[in-house]
Amino acid sequence: MTTPDKKADFSDVKSNVESTEQINKKADFSDVQSTISSTEQITSATAGEAQTYTVQKGDTLSHIAKQFYGKAGQWNAIFEANRDQLDDPDRIQPGQVLRIPPAA
């Protein structure tokens, strides 16, 4: 009869890992602050003063309103400010000088 092999005993084995890589501290962003600024100029239409705009070929009141107010749906404000020279908002002509009222 054969005797069973003894199992290896690893209970006293210890390990240690060393590296030559430098340990760096993590970046500290706790005091970071942010500001936002813009290079966009404030137009006088948004600052409270009336402006004028010379109609270019292909322009519509909606396009002009989008340019000055940021919303095409405000075309009626331009139309109403120019009722003395406009009968139909769909019939503006290149070369016409329109008053652009301040943004509401």
C-alpha positions as a Markdown table, in Angstrom:
| # | Residue | x | y | z |
|---|---|---|---|---|
| 1 | Met | 0.0 | 0.0 | 0.0 |
| 2 | Thr | 1.2 | 3.5 | -0.8 |
| 3 | Thr | 1.0 | 6.4 | 1.4 |
| 4 | Pro | -0.6 | 9.6 | 0.1 |
| 5 | Asp | 1.7 | 12.5 | -0.8 |
| 6 | Lys | 1.8 | 15.3 | 1.7 |
| 7 | Lys | 0.3 | 18.5 | 0.4 |
| 8 | Ala | 2.6 | 21.5 | 0.2 |
| 9 | Asp | 2.3 | 23.9 | 3.2 |
| 10 | Phe | 2.3 | 27.6 | 2.2 |
| 11 | Ser | 1.0 | 29.0 | 5.4 |
| 12 | Asp | 4.3 | 30.8 | 6.2 |
| 13 | Val | 4.8 | 32.3 | 2.8 |
| 14 | Lys | 4.9 | 36.1 | 2.6 |
| 15 | Ser | 5.1 | 38.4 | -0.5 |
| 16 | Asn | 6.0 | 42.0 | -1.2 |
| 17 | Val | 5.7 | 44.0 | -4.4 |
| 18 | Glu | 8.0 | 46.9 | -5.2 |
| 19 | Ser | 8.0 | 49.2 | -8.2 |
| 20 | Thr | 10.4 | 51.7 | -9.7 |
| 21 | Glu | 7.4 | 53.8 | -10.8 |
| 22 | Gln | 7.1 | 57.1 | -9.0 |
| 23 | Ile | 4.0 | 57.6 | -6.9 |
| 24 | Asn | 2.3 | 60.9 | -7.8 |
| 25 | Lys | -0.3 | 62.6 | -5.7 |
| 26 | Lys | -3.6 | 63.1 | -7.3 |
| 27 | Ala | -4.4 | 66.6 | -8.6 |
| 28 | Asp | -6.4 | 68.7 | -6.2 |
| 29 | Phe | -9.2 | 70.6 | -8.0 |
| 30 | Ser | -11.1 | 71.6 | -4.8 |
| 31 | Asp | -10.5 | 75.3 | -5.3 |
| 32 | Val | -11.0 | 75.6 | -9.0 |
| 33 | Gln | -13.4 | 78.4 | -10.1 |
| 34 | Ser | -15.0 | 79.1 | -13.4 |
| 35 | Thr | -16.4 | 82.2 | -15.2 |
| 36 | Ile | -18.1 | 82.6 | -18.5 |
| 37 | Ser | -17.7 | 85.6 | -20.8 |
| 38 | Ser | -18.6 | 86.3 | -24.3 |
| 39 | Thr | -17.0 | 88.2 | -27.1 |
| 40 | Glu | -20.5 | 88.9 | -28.7 |
| 41 | Gln | -21.3 | 92.6 | -28.8 |
| 42 | Ile | -24.6 | 93.7 | -27.3 |
| 43 | Thr | -26.6 | 95.2 | -30.1 |
| 44 | Ser | -28.5 | 98.4 | -29.4 |
| 45 | Ala | -31.7 | 96.5 | -30.2 |
| 46 | Thr | -31.1 | 94.4 | -27.1 |
| 47 | Ala | -29.7 | 97.4 | -25.1 |
| 48 | Gly | -32.9 | 99.4 | -25.5 |
| 49 | Glu | -32.3 | 101.6 | -28.6 |
| 50 | Ala | -33.9 | 101.4 | -32.0 |
| 51 | Gln | -31.7 | 100.4 | -34.9 |
| 52 | Thr | -32.0 | 100.2 | -38.6 |
| 53 | Tyr | -31.4 | 97.4 | -41.1 |
| 54 | Thr | -31.0 | 97.5 | -44.8 |
| 55 | Val | -32.9 | 94.6 | -46.4 |
| 56 | Gln | -30.7 | 92.3 | -48.5 |
| 57 | Lys | -31.8 | 90.0 | -51.4 |
| 58 | Gly | -33.4 | 86.9 | -49.9 |
| 59 | Asp | -34.1 | 88.4 | -46.5 |
| 60 | Thr | -37.4 | 87.8 | -44.7 |
| 61 | Leu | -38.8 | 89.5 | -41.6 |
| 62 | Ser | -38.3 | 86.2 | -39.8 |
| 63 | His | -34.7 | 86.0 | -40.8 |
| 64 | Ile | -34.1 | 89.6 | -39.7 |
| 65 | Ala | -35.9 | 88.9 | -36.4 |
| 66 | Lys | -33.7 | 85.8 | -35.8 |
| 67 | Gln | -30.6 | 87.9 | -36.4 |
| 68 | Phe | -31.6 | 90.8 | -34.0 |
| 69 | Tyr | -33.7 | 89.0 | -31.4 |
| 70 | Gly | -32.6 | 85.4 | -31.6 |
| 71 | Lys | -36.2 | 84.3 | -32.3 |
| 72 | Ala | -37.7 | 84.3 | -35.8 |
| 73 | Gly | -41.1 | 84.4 | -34.3 |
| 74 | Gln | -40.6 | 88.1 | -33.3 |
| 75 | Trp | -40.9 | 89.2 | -36.9 |
| 76 | Asn | -44.2 | 91.0 | -36.2 |
| 77 | Ala | -42.4 | 93.6 | -34.0 |
| 78 | Ile | -40.3 | 94.6 | -37.0 |
| 79 | Phe | -43.4 | 94.7 | -39.2 |
| 80 | Glu | -45.4 | 96.8 | -36.8 |
| 81 | Ala | -42.5 | 99.3 | -36.4 |
| 82 | Asn | -42.4 | 99.7 | -40.2 |
| 83 | Arg | -46.2 | 99.9 | -41.0 |
| 84 | Asp | -45.6 | 103.3 | -42.7 |
| 85 | Gln | -43.6 | 101.6 | -45.5 |
| 86 | Leu | -44.9 | 98.0 | -45.3 |
| 87 | Asp | -48.4 | 96.8 | -46.2 |
| 88 | Asp | -47.5 | 93.1 | -46.4 |
| 89 | Pro | -44.9 | 91.3 | -44.3 |
| 90 | Asp | -44.1 | 89.0 | -47.2 |
| 91 | Arg | -43.2 | 91.9 | -49.5 |
| 92 | Ile | -40.0 | 93.5 | -48.3 |
| 93 | Gln | -37.6 | 94.8 | -50.9 |
| 94 | Pro | -33.8 | 94.8 | -51.1 |
| 95 | Gly | -32.5 | 98.3 | -50.2 |
| 96 | Gln | -35.4 | 99.1 | -47.9 |
| 97 | Val | -34.2 | 100.5 | -44.6 |
| 98 | Leu | -36.3 | 99.0 | -41.7 |
| 99 | Arg | -36.4 | 100.2 | -38.1 |
| 100 | Ile | -35.6 | 97.5 | -35.7 |
| 101 | Pro | -37.3 | 98.2 | -32.3 |
| 102 | Pro | -35.6 | 97.3 | -29.0 |
| 103 | Ala | -36.2 | 93.7 | -27.9 |
| 104 | Ala | -39.2 | 93.4 | -25.7 |
